[in-house]
Amino acid sequence: MTLIPGNRGRPGSAEWIMEGSTRRYETALETAERQVVEAEQRRARQIKLITGLEEGGEVQAQARQVLAEIDRTLAMALSYRSFLRSLEDL
């Protein structure tokens, strides 16, 4: 279970996460790392789904559009993670 306060995604913000019975705050960088992993997993699932669809069909075309959106989201997540990593070097 993840409980998220209002500052989600802002540098220096934290998300409250529960690991078993332990509660702790997730740093912005940890959130970004998790979001990249999740986006990569969504991308892999979508590619697998596309390969199982009829080649050239309307459903496959729509699935490819979803993949393109996942790719854009992943690119933003990677960029944000890089930004947060660069702040650590200051």
N, C-alpha and C positions, 0 to 999 in steps of 0.2 A: 504494500500500500504506500502511495506517495501523497503527502500533504504538501500543497504548494502555496506559499504566501504570495502577496501581490507583486513582489519584485522579480518575478520569474524572468530569467534570461538577461538580467542587467548585470554588468560587471560588478563583482563583489557581492552580489546577492547570493542567497543560499536557499535551497529547497530542503524541506524537512522530509527525510525518508526513514522508513522503518525497515530494519534488517532483522527478521525474526522478532525478538522482543526488545532489540536495541534501537533506540532512536538517536539520530544524529542529523546534522545539517550537511547537505551536499553543496560543495562550492560551485561557483559558476563554471569553473573549468571542468569539474567532475560532471556537471550537467551537460556541458558541451561534448565531452568525451562520450557520455552515454547516448546522446542524441545522434552523434556520428555513427556509432555502432548500430543503433536502431535503424537509421536510414540505410545503412549498408545492408542490413538484414532484409528490410522492405524491398530494396532494389533486387537482391538475389531471389527473393520469393516471386517478384513480379516477372523477372526474366524466365524463371522456371514455368510460371503460368503461361507466358507468351509462347514458349516452345511447345506447349500442349494444345495450343489453339490452331484452328484451320488457317493455313497460310493464305494471306491476302484477304481474309474475311473482315467484316465490319467489326466484330468483337475483338479481333486481334489488333485492328487499327486503333480502337479505343484503348486497349490495354497498352499499346505503344505510347499513346498520349499520356496515360497515367505514369508510365516509366519515365517519360520526359520530365514530368512534374517532380517525380521522385529524384531524378538527377539534379534538377534545379535546387531542390530542397537540400540535397546532400552537399552540393557545391556551397550553398550558404552556410551550412553547418560546419563544413571544413574551414571556410574562411573565418567564421566566428571563433572556432577553436584555435586557429593560428593567431588571431588577434589576442585572445586571452593568454596564450602561451607567450606572446611577445611582451605582454605586461609583466610577466614573471621575471623577465630579464632586466627590468628597469631597476 
